[in-house]
């Protein structure tokens, strides 16, 4: 369904590498009565691959959960391979960010 190529720069110097994030299309899983999106992250180490999936009550929920899960997985990968990751030279990778605190139902003042 979607692919994004990120650039990884090791903290201790060295060659820049790619991290490729792929999301599959949302597919209904009748065994679980939910929707599923497969996630694949390749890199930054040669041959390093992470696979998982996210689920939701509808296809949009599964996609949103997958985007959130990518950001969590990338943090884990960077704990193992310290460095900086950018997308089009920007540290904002375009994945999940928590909504502002005031977002949502009105709150009593």
Secondary structure, DSSP 4 states (H G I P E B T S, - for coil): -EEEEEEEEETT----EEEEEEEPPPEEETTTTEEEEEEEEE-SSTT-EEEEEEEESSHHHHHHHHHHHHHHHHHHHHHHS-EEEEBTTBS--SS--PPPTT-SS----
